Amino acid sequence: MATVALIEKVPSKTDFVRHFENKFQFDRYALCSDTTKKKILKKDVDIEIDTDEYDFVVLVGSEALQHFAKERSITEHCGRLIDDKYIPIINPGMLAFRPEAKETWDDAVSKLNKYISGDLKSVVIDKEKFYGIEDTQEAIEWLKAALVSDATHIAVDTETTGLYPRDGHILGISMAYQEDTSVYISTDCVDEEATSLMQEIFNKKGVIMHNAKFDLAMLEYHFNFEFPRIDDTMLMSYMLNEVPGNHGLKTLAIKHTPYGDYEKPMYEFIQEYCRRNGMLRGDFTWDMIPFDLMQVYAAMDACVTYRIYQIFKEELDKDPQIRRVYKNLLIPAMRFLTDCQDTGVPFDRNRLEVSQNLMEEDIQTAVAGLYEFEEVKEFEQFQDKGFNPNSTLQLRKLLFDFIGLKPTGKKTGTGANSTDAEVLQALGEEHEVPKHILEIRQKSKIKNTYLDKIIPQLDRDSRLRTNFNLHGTTSGRLSSSGKLNMQQIPRDNPIIKGCIKARPGHQIVAMDLTTAEVYVAAVLARDEKLQDVFRQGGNFHSTIAKVVFRLPCEVGDVAEFYSVKRQAAKAVTFGIMYGAGAKKISAQVTKDSGTYFSVSEAQEVIDDYFKQFKMLKKWLDDKKLEIAKHGYVYSIFGRKRRLPNVHSSDQGIASHEVRSGINFLVQSAASDINLLGAVDMHNYIKDHGLKSRIFALVHDSILAEVPDHEVDHYCEKVRYFIQQPREGCAIKGAPVGCDFDVGEDYSFGKFAKAYEAN
């Protein structure tokens, strides 16, 4: 019988014997004996154990995992054997609060018992089945065999020297058309015949990629390959589990294949190479890895992709709704975003450089302005050194100890009084210094995070190519990452938007959906009265206020004579769909209107609102019950949102889960309307030979660079595609609203207004 040790964070009363189904015995240890410790530092570890005395060591939680196995992600490695000894598991105590973890726990216990009983063993990689090819003729022979094989699909992966096509080249191409064998072909041996054979394979067979958007971009740019049929295992994974962060190939390999963390030796090489050569990890490129080492693990990427495709395809076929979303939305959207990223965001380099200098001057002026306050001068004298506004430690001392402002109660992760933007804004109502500090921080962030980083990352054509992700949110909304997060461009300051500028003879065109989520809610709830508000046109929130409060004026006069009531109606309109109560509505209206709006007033507005829009109230109540009962919900387009934590014993967690479900129903539908419209417009542009190019989707907007003579036609067609009554998600006689802004830059005149004097 195998000998087993179990190591938890601190001593607990958890009945692991029961949780492990009493199938094996173990010795129990704690990483730290002090039960009061919530966070274990290296100095707190006082465990006495010789792990060599045990066949297996069960590591409970991330602290034990990191200390012994030198890995960080407990969810990624849960139930997987590491170094033929360590088996990490999540803490079972969380199951009462997070029912979503039950599947992970059950899978881990099953594998744990099998490892300890000997029924499951780690797989030794057979290097004869996963190998590299550096000879042209050998590559051609392999490709010919793949072409004539009975396989209907082939997995394809690339190894590159950069993350973007223009920043590097392809080192090799991995392929697999059967289980548990694959090759890695060096591009140095890929000649014209090999290239032609590859294209024949891609034409004949379905191509499987993991994160296809990356590999497509590389292969299309460097080899001009075409791919008639594509599947993406990353997007398949996302359809089966929409929680972000769980869809990397390594994570899926650990979870779904016997190969586990097969790339670990390669990453150990990289770590040692950087240490030996005094190199930062960010400066390491994949061409520094010897081919003999790279070949096995690169080949296995294709093998793993092929295996998980078989698993995911079977799972997708069980649910026609999410399979339809995958085929009809995600795959077309992936192809569209590949082109969108290749188009790139058009920047004006000269304007960026001018803006950089302007912002630096503004920062210096703001910093100098600090010394107009006697408290700052006295503080410097007190501490006998200059005041650094970026030092949170100095800032706490200045605000709370020296000036004597009362902390808001908000704490950092270490328990110290927070000085974040929210806190500074609140303290700014009592003293001018926090306002000044906030201004410095905001301008410094714009310069450091955007202006300083954008300029060196521009390509020769003055465009910046970044990423747009289909799998980064639970709602289905796009996220952005890479060189520039387009979803987080500052809204309040036009300087960055103003630097996104069209070429001569072109315009920036932005199409924004108007009140799209409320529109979707009106459709889904079948609330004719709310739909009538859209049919009436005009100012939406003014119309809502007039209906709810029965105001004795024309809609056009509501904003002037009943501004607070308009703000109240607006706050309720957006808030009630996401579970906002009277307290939150009260705070929001008070903030937006600048006039105190009590909780009781807010509750009256909510009650009046639902009296007018009864079907909306019924729909919200029905969906809450449905979510609580089933633990999942489908959007009108077929996306599935899994909500297992509605069954949590923690009422706060359960309630939040229900609100998340309602949020998903309206937000995902609005997002999909926008995405489908963009995909259709992109295909129309290609089919009709237009020169317009969509370069970004930001929240509920579509951004494009459009030749002057195509602007009217482009706007007409975008409106047409957006307003298609997809899946019945449309109000008869009142299509979803589209607002257009057209101008030389993305600020649409705000940049010039703010900075033209300079």
Secondary structure by P-SEA (a helix, b strand, c coil): cbbbbbbccccccccccccccccbbbbbbbcccccccccccccccccccccccccbbbbccaaaaaaccccccccccccccccccbbbbcccccccccccaaaaaaaaaaaaaaaaaccbbbbccccccccccccaaaaaaaaaaaaaccccbbbbbbbccccccccccccbbbbbccccbbbbbbcccccaaaaaaaaaaaacbbbbbccaaaaaaaaaaaccccccbbbbaaaaaaaaccccccccaaaaaaccccccccaaaaaaaaaaaaaaaccccccccccccccccaaaaaaaaaaaaaaaaaaaaaaaaacaaaaaaaaccaaaaaaaaaaaaaacccccaaaaaaaaaaaaaaaaaaaaaccccaaaaaaaaaaccccccccaaaaaaaccccccccccccccccccccccaaaaaaaccccaaaaaaaaaaaaaaaaaacccccccccccccbbbbbbbccccccccccccccccccccccccccccccccccccbbbbbbbbcaaaaaaaaaaaccaaaaaaaaacccaaaaaaaaaacccccccccccccaaaaaaaaaaaacccccccaaaaaaaaaaaacccccaaaaaaaaaaaaaacaaaaaaaaaaaaaaaaccccccccbbbbbccccccccaaaaaaaaaaaaaaacaaaaaaaaaaaaaaaaaaaaaaccccccccccccbbbbbccccaaaaaaaaaaaaaacccccccccccccbbbbbbcccccccccccccccc
